[in-house]
Amino acid sequence: MERMNELGFYTLAGNPKSPRDLIDEVVAGEAMGLGSAFISERFNIKEAVTLSGAAGAVSTEIGIATAATNHTTRHPIVTASYATTMHRLTGGRFSLGLGRGIAPLFNAFGLPPITTAQIEDFVGLMRRLWRGEVVVGHDGPAGRYPLLVLDPEFDEDIPMTFTAFGPNSLALGGRAFDAVVLHTFFTDETLERCVHDVKTAAERADRDPAKVRVWSCFATIGDHIPEDIRLKKTVGRLATYLQAYGDLLVQTNRWDPAVLERFRADPFVAGFRGAFDAKASTEDLERIAPLLPNEWLAPAATGSPEQCVGKIQQQFELGADGVILHGASPAELAPIVDAYRSKRPEGRFDHLAPNPAA
C-alpha cells in the first residue's frame, strides 16, 4: 500500500468508549496508507504514554505523535525516557508532541499555567538528555534540577511537535520544534497566516523553514457518516472548543466576539455540565446548533468523498505541509482516503518521512 505521509488521523477521536479501539484504528490506518497517527491526551482513559506504546506495538510503518501531552504532568526524566523508549520501539517513527493545556482545567487541578519560556527551556533539556549529556544544577523556567541524565552513551535524534494556537506559540514552534499542529476550525485566512508565522519564526532562528512541518488539523466529516454522529463531530466539537478556550479561538479566527457572548449567555449552554462532544444528546446538539454561525463550522471537509478531497487539497494550496483528517476513525475515513488516493499528485510528497515531524 502506498504510504501517504502527508495525511494523518487522530486515534480515539473525541470521547471513546474503550482505549482498545486504538489498536484496530492504528492497524486500519496503517493498512490504508495513512502516514501518521496522532494521539491526544485527556485525563480519563486517554493517557498518552500508554496509548503511544500500544500504537507502536501494533504498527511497523505509520508515524506516531503525541498531540499533545503537557510537560508539567511528568518529571523531565520520565518524559525523556518515555520518548527514547518510543523512539527505539518504533525505529524512529515517534515524535514527542507538547502543548500548553487547557487553562481552566489546569487551574481546577492546581497545575501552574504553562509559559512559552518553560516549554522552550524544556525542549532544550530533552534534546540535551537525548544527546547523552549529564545536566548538573539546572535552574531555568522549566524548573530546578540538581541532576538530570539518561545515558551518557545516548545520541538520539527525536523530532518534537508542538500544538500551537496563538502568535507566541506559533513563533515558538517555528524556532524550537520540528513540526507544528494547528487547531481545528481554522479559517483559510487563519491557516495561511499561521503557516507564514511558523515559517518566518524558523527563518529568523536561522533554521530551514521547509524542515518545520506545519499540520492543518482539518475536521473531516463526510456525508456517509450518520447525521447524529456528524452533529456530534461538528456542532458538538466546536461547542466544546468554545467552552474550553472560546476567546482564543474567536480572536485567532477574527470572528465576532459578540456571537461567542451570546453562545455563553444562552441558559442551556451556561447550565450544561460537561463537554458537549462527550455528554450532549442529539437533542441537546440540535438545540445549540442555531447559536453557531455556518461560517464558524465551514472550515471542514464535508459532503461527498470527492467534495471532502477537494477541501483537503485546498489545505495544501494554502500552505499546509500535512493534513490531519480530524474527528473520524480510519473506518469512517475510508471512502475519502480512497477518493484522495486517486487524485494524489504524483511525487509531490515523496520527500516526507513517516515520522510526522521529520
N, C-alpha and C positions, 0 to 999 in steps of 0.2 A: 504494500500500500504506500502510495506517495505521501511523504511526510510534509505537512503544510505548517511550517514553523512560524508563519505569520498569524496563525489563528490559535486561540486558546479558549478555555472554558473554565468556569468556577465549579468545582465539585461541591456537592452538598449545598446547592444554591438555596438561599432562604432559610427555612426552618424545617430541616429534615426530621423524619421520624426515627431514623437509626443511622449512626455513623457507618454502619456496614454497607450502606448504599454506595459509599465512596468506592468500594472495591469494584463493583460492577461498572460504575461510571468511568473510572480510570482505565479499566480494561477495554471498555467500549470506545472511549475517546481515543485511545492509542490505536485500536483496530481501524477506526475511521480515518486516521491520518491527522488528527488534530495535533498541533505542535506542543502545547503546554497545558498542564492542569494547575490552576491557581487555587490556593486554599485560604479561605478567610477564617477568622477566629471569632467565636462567640463563647462567652463563659457559661457554657452548658454542656453540650455533647460535641462541640466543635473545637476541642483543644488542638492547637496547630501541630505540636511536636508529634503527638500520637498519630494524627491523620497523615502527616507527611511521611512518617515511617511506613505506614500502611501503603501509601501511594507508591513509594519507592520499591517496596517488596513485591508488588504485583505488576510492575511495569519494567520494560527494558529499553525503551526509546524516548518516551514522552518526557518533556521538561516539566519540572515541578518547582513551584514557588509559593512561599507564604505571602499572602497579600490581603491582610498583613497581620503580623503579630507586633506586640509592643515591648520595647527593650526593658521597660521598668518592671515587668512582671516576672523576670528571671534574673539571677545573678549573671554577670558577663561571662564568667567561666562556663556556666551551664549553657548559655546561648552559643558561645563559641564552640564548645564541644559538640552540641547538637548539630550545628551547621557542618562541622567537619565530618561527623558521622554520616550525615545525609549526603555530603559531597562524595565520600568514598563508597557509600552504599549504592549510589546511583551512577557511579562512574562519571561524575562531573555534570549531571543533569539538574542539580539543585541550585536554587537561588534563595538566599535568606532575604525575605522582604519585611520591611518595617513600616510602621505608621504611627500617627500621633494618638490614636484612640479617640473615644467619644467623651468629651469633657463632662457632661452631666453624669455619665456612668462612673467615670474616674472619681469625680467628686463624691458620689454616693459611697464608693468603696474605700475612700480615704487614700486614693493613689494621687500623687502630685501630678500637676499638668506637665506634659512633655514639651520641652522647648527645642527650638532649632539648634541651639548650641549643644544641648545634651545629645541629640541624635548625631550631630557631626562628630562630636568627641567619641561617642560610642562606636561609630563606623571606623574611626581611626584605631580604636582599641582592637576591634575584631580583625582588621587587616594585619595589625602587628602580631597578634596572637597566632593567626594562621600562617604567618611567615616564620614562626618559631621563636619570636622574641620573648624575652623574660622582662615583664613590665614591673618595675620596682617603684613604689611610692607614687603611684598615680594620684593626682589631685586636680580634677578638672570638672567641667559641667556634668559629666556622666557619673561622677561620684569619686570618693576617696577609697583607694585600694592599696594596702601595703604590698601585696604581691599578686600578680596575675601571670600564669604560664600554663600552656597546654603541653607542648613537647618541643624542646629546642631543635629537634630534627625535622619539624614540620616545615613545609614550604608549599602551602596550598593557595591556589587562586580561586576563591569562591565569589562569584558575582553576587552583587547585592541590589535589591529592588526597593524602591520607595513608593508608597501610595501617597500621592500628592494632591493638594487641593488649592490652597491659597498661594499668593505670589512668593512668600518666603519658602514654602515647601517646594514649589517648582524650582526655585533657584538652587535650593539645597540639593534637590535631585539631580540637577544638571552638573553641579560641581563635585559631588561626592559619591553618587551612586552610578550603577551600570545600567539601570533601567528605571523607568517611572511609569506607574499605573495611575491613570486618571480616574475620575469618578463617573458614575453612570448619570445619564440625563444631562450631559453637557451639550450645549448647542453647537452648531457648526462654527460659529464665530469664537466660542469659548475654546473649542478644540484647537483651532488654528492658533489662537493666542497662547494657549498653554504649551503647545509644541514649540512655538517660537521662543517662549520664555525659558524652557528647559534647554534647548539647543544653544541659546545665547549665553546662558549661565555656564554651560560646559565650555564654550569657546573662551569666555572671559577667564576661566580657570585653566587655560592652556590645555584643554582636553579636546579630543576629536569629537565634535557633536554628533557625527554619524555613528559613533560607537555607544551612544547613550540611547537605548531603545525606548521609545515612548509608546505605551499601550493605551489605546482607546478602550474603555470599558463600556460596551455598547449593548444595551438591553435588546435581546433578540428573541422575540415572542411571535412566532408565526401563527397564521390563522388556523393551522391544522391542530393547534392546541385547544382544548375545550374552553369555552368562553369564560366559565367561572375561574379557571386556572389563569387565563390571560388577565383577568381582572385583578387577581392577587399579585401577579408578577409585574403589573404596570401601575395601576392605581394604588394597590397596597404597598408596593415597594417605594414609590415616590412619596407617599404619605408618611411612611416610616422615616425616610431621609429628612423630611420636613420636621418630624417630631424631634429627631436627634440633633440636626445641625442645619435647620432651615435657613437661618440668617446667612450662613456662609454659602450655601448653595445658591440662594437667591442673589446674593451680592456677586458671586463669581459669574453667574449667567447674565447678570444685569437685568434681572426680571423686576417686576413691580413689587416692592415690599408690601404694598397695601393688600395685595392678594394673599400673601402669607399671613398678614394680621387677621384677615377675615377667616382664613382657614383655622388659625389658632383660637379665634374667638367663638367659633361655632360651638354651641353647648355640647353636642355629641362628641366632637373632637376633643374638647377640653376635658370631658369626663371619661374618655376612653382609657382603660387600663391595659397597658402593654403595647407592643409594637403591632401596627396594623397588618404587616405582612405575616405575622405569626398568630395573632389572636382574632382578627376580624373575620366575620362570616361574609358570605356573598352579599347578603342583605346590608350588612354594615358598609361594605365597599361601594355598593350601589348608592348608598345614602351620601357618602362623602365625595363620590366621583364628580358631581357638579361643582364642587369647590375648587377643583384643579383645572386650570385652563388647558385646552387642547395643545397649545403651543408648548406647555411645560412637559407634556407627555410625548411630544412629537420626536424628540431626539432618540429614536429607537428603530430597530428593524422589525417592521410589522407587515402583515399582508401575506401574499403567496410566497413560496420559496424564492421565486425569481425576483419579486419585489424586495424581499429581505436581502438578497445577494446584491442588488443594485445599491442599497443603502450601506451595506458593508463595504463595498468597493469605494464608495464615496468617502468613507473614513480614511482610506489610504490616500485618496486625492487631496484630502485636507491636511495631510502631513503625518498621520499616524504610521509608526513602523509595524505595529501589530494591532489586532483587534481581538479582544476577549468577548466571545459570544455569551453575554451575561444573562443570568436568570433562568437558564434552561439546562437540562441534563443532555448528555450526548444522544440519548434516545429521542428526546424532543427536538434536537438539532439535526437529526439525520437527513431529512429531506432538504434542509437548507444547505448543509455541507455537500450533499450530492450535487445540488444545483451550482454551488460555488465552484466545485472541482471542475465542472465542465467549462467554466468561464475563467478559470485561473490563468493569469498571464504567464506564459512560459518564461522561465528564467529570472523573473523579476525578484523573487525572494530566495534565490539559491544561496545567497551569502549569509542567511540567518542560521545560527546554530540552534540545536534542540533546546539548550538552556535558554530560558526566556530573557535572561539578562546578559547573554554572551554575544 
